[in-house]
Amino acid sequence: MIRIAIFASGSGSNAENIVEYFRDHTDIQVALILSNNPGAYVHERAKKLGIPSYTFSKAAFDEGSAVMNILREYQTDFILLAGFLLKVSKPLLDAYPRRIVNIHPALLPKYGGKGLYGDRVHRAVVEAGETKSGITIHYVNENYDEGDIIFQATCDLQPGDTPEEVASKVHALEYTYFPRVIEAVVKGQTSLNPLSPA
């Protein structure tokens, strides 16, 4: 059994989608959810889904030992970042090389880096007059949004699309592809071409 931990800072809609996707799998399961935000709605989702959830401070996350102890307790094999806003600390990067995966709501390398997350990304895409946006699923390294890209999917944007409309299109891609790409990655499948949208 491959056991996954999800890190989230906000609502947790992607986390819920991933939990539901793997619910009936016999070889992969979401073991726990962690957050740096005690008030994040992801904790409510975790409760409804029957998944244990934990909160930690930024200082504890940076130092690493308390978070690592929780991950070890749940025999965690992979870490997913789903709307998680802190830079991943060195202890976690060292313990999980190429086993920490993030999803970014734009086509990296554009619109990535510190401070570019959520609605800020969609606003930047609209203000730049882009005709496409999408998602990037990538490995996590020591820099924001700079790890090796695993998979990208795109959506067309129309003139006049608002940041909210862009967000809706991007969310649809997230819900469709993130669980499937995770499944491929944790099973060690190197070619994700069959997942690529036509």
N, C-alpha and C positions, 0 to 999 in steps of 0.2 A: 504493500500500500504506500503510495506517494502522498505525503502530507504537506499541505500548503498553508502558509500564513498570509493573510491579507492585511496590509497597512493602509489605512484611510484616514483622512482628516475631516471629512465633511459628511454629506448626506448618505453616501454608501450605496448608491443605486447600482454601480458597477459591481461592488462587492456582493450585493444580493443576487444579481444576475449570475455571477460566477458560482456562488453557493448552489443556486438552483440547477445550474448546468451540470455540476458534478454530483448532485444529490444521489443519483441512482448508479453512479460508477462504482465498480468494485475494486478498481486499481488506483483511483485518485480521489482524495477528499480534502475539503477545506477544514482544517483542524481548529483554527482560531482566527480572530480579528483583533488587531491592535491599532491604537490611535493615540496621537499626541493631544487630542482635544476631548476633555471629559464630557463636553456638551454636544458632541457630534451625534447626528441622528443615526450614524452607522451603528451605534450601540443599541438603539431601539430595534433596528433591523436584525442585528445579531440575536437579540433576545427572542424575537419572533421566529427566527430561523433555527433556534436551538444551538447556536454556535457561541462558545465562550468568547468574551471580549475583555480587553485590558486597556488601561490608559497609562501613559508614561509621560514624564516631563521631558523637555528638550535636553536638559542637563543629563538626565538619566539615559536618554537615547544616545547622546554624544559619547558618554562614558562607556556605555554598552553592556556592562556585566548583567544588570537586572533584566534587560530585554533578552540577552542571550540565554539567561537562565530559563525564562519563560519558553523561548523557542526550543530549547533542549528538552524541557519538561514535556512538550507536545511532539517531540521527535520530528521537528519540522525539516523538510527536505528542500522546499522552495519558498521564496518570498515574492509576493506580488504587491506592487504599489498601484493603488486604484484611487487617484485623487489624494495622494499623500504629499504634503507640502515641505517637509524637512529634507535637507540633504542627508543621504544615507551615511552613517558614521563608519569610520574605518574598521572597528571591530566586526561589524556585520559584513562589510565588503570582503574582509579577510576570511571570515567563516563560510561565506556563501559565494565563492567566485563563480561568475556566470550562472548563478542560480537566484539572482534578483532581477525581476522583470518589471518594467514600468510601461504605462500607456500614456501618451501625450496627445492632446486634442488638436494637433496640427501636423503638417508635413515637415518634420525636421529635415535639415538643420534650420529651416525658417521658423521663427516664432517660438524659440526655445530659450532656456536659460533662466537665471534667477528672476523671480517676480512675474514670469509669464506662465500663468496657469488659469484654468477655468475661463470665466467670461473675459478676462483680460486678453487671452489669446484670441478669442473670436472677435473682439473689438479691434484688435490690431490687424487681423486678417481683413476685416471689412474696410478699415481706414486705408489699407494699402491697395484696395481695389482688386484683390485676388479673384480669379475666376474658378479656382478650385481650393478646397481644403481637405481635411481628412484626419486620419489617425496614424500615429507611429508607435509601434510596439518595439521596445529596445531593451537590451541589457543595461544594467545600472553600473556606472563607474563613479569615480570620485568627483565628477563634475556634473552639474545639472544638465540633463538631456543630451549628453554627449556619448553615451555608450553605444556599442555596435547595434545597428538597426536589424531587427529580426523580420519585420513585416510592416508594410504600409498599405492603406486602402484610401481611395479618394472619393470625394463627392463634388458634383458641380454646383457652383454658386451662381445665382442670378443677380443682375444689376438691381440694387435696391434691397437685397437681402439684409435684414437686421442681424446684429450679433446673436439675438435670441433664435432667429431662424437658422443661422449657421450652426449654433449649438445643437439644435434639434437634429439637423442632418448628421452632425458628427456623433452625437449620442447613439443614433441608429447604427452607425458603423461600429461603435464600441461594443454595443450589446450583441451584434452579430458575430464579430470577429474575435474579440478578446478571449472568450473562453476556448474557442477552437484553436487559436494560436497557442494559448497556454498548454492545452492538452498535447499539441504536437511537440512543444519545447520540452515539457517534462518527460515525455516518452522518448526523447532523443531523436526525433525526426528532423533531419537537416533541411529537407526541401519542403518549403511551404507554398510552392507555386500553385498547387491545386486549390489553395484557399483564395488566391488572388481574384479579385472581382474582374469580370469580363470587361 
